[in-house]
Amino acid sequence: MTEFTEIPVIDVGPFARGENLETLVDEFRHAYSTIGFGYIIGHGIDPALIDAVFEASARFHALPLSEKMRIKLNRLHRGYIPINTSTDVNSKLADVKKPNQSASFMMMREDAVADPDVYLSGPNLWPTLPEFREALVAYSDAMTLLGFRLIKLALAAAGANPEDATAGFQTPTTWLRLLHYPPTPPQAPDDLYGSAPHTDFGCLTLLAQDDVGGLQVKTPTGNWIDAPKIDGAFVVNVGDMLHRMSNGRLLSTPHRVINRSGRERYSCPFFFDPHVSYGVAPLPGTGTPKFDSINFGSYLRSELQAGYDTHKKTR
């Protein structure tokens, strides 16, 4: 694997305009086959939507704990996850014994009712906070459309036919998480993380973050490099399922958060995944399959229930 010292910036504006697609696919292929991370600009998301979701996040996390606990995370994986309740005890990347130092609100796709045949389907839990729901729904809708565009680029970069391969994403599984990281005390032990080292288990993660810093990406030699905010850019990375779909061509890279800034940190990761019924397997065009097919819903169920106090997705 190729050692890297910085994360590339990729302008996806040409994709929306239908120009220079071959060059853009090549850029995607290089970034995500060697690093697994990139800064995406030219994405078309209104900055006002991003500002609104950060403002909503700050208002939510400022609520009294008793108010937030009224919508504590439920069996549909929606609601509030308090600090000191999510410990990545199954991490293969670190000996994690302490809970992540973050709190979050989790929103998934809004369904009117839970379908017993569709894992994690159902309505979201909402706080009694003016304009909160509206801001999150508008942002999630816009990010879902961006997710469709980016997954097509990613699959083309892996050598697959993106039109054929995106059938499993026509009703995607989406997650929006509003994360709040308090500052880690300077004297804190080295194994106290805002988010312990991990890979994401889905397909694509699209991260909006503030300017506090703390996100770090692991290089093949074991070094950790910073991934600070770039104005107007999302940090986009590949997860374990897209790694499998690409037959290992696109990398799911370990990352972590350590907030030693002395300031509160906010980030808003959006996760774009296939429908829970989708069979995740190496796609035609990616070479001789190195992975067996797995059902995404079954995989999700095992991941979300196999040894985590609450939930794995932290960024």
Protein Blocks (a to p, Z undefined) as FASTA:
>chain_A
ZZdfbdcdddfklmmnopaklmmmmmmmmmmmmnopacdehkopafklmmmmmmmmmmmm
mpcfklmmmmgccfkopajddehiaccfkbckbccfbdcdddddddddddfbdcfklghi
acddddddehklmmmmmmmmmmmmmmmmmmmmmmmmnopafklmmmmmmpccdddddddd
ddddfkbcfklcfbdcdddfblbdcddddfkbjiacddfkopacdddddehiacddddfk
lmmmnnomaccdddddddfkopacddddddddddfkbccdddehiapafbdcddfklmmm
mmmmnopakbmcdZZ
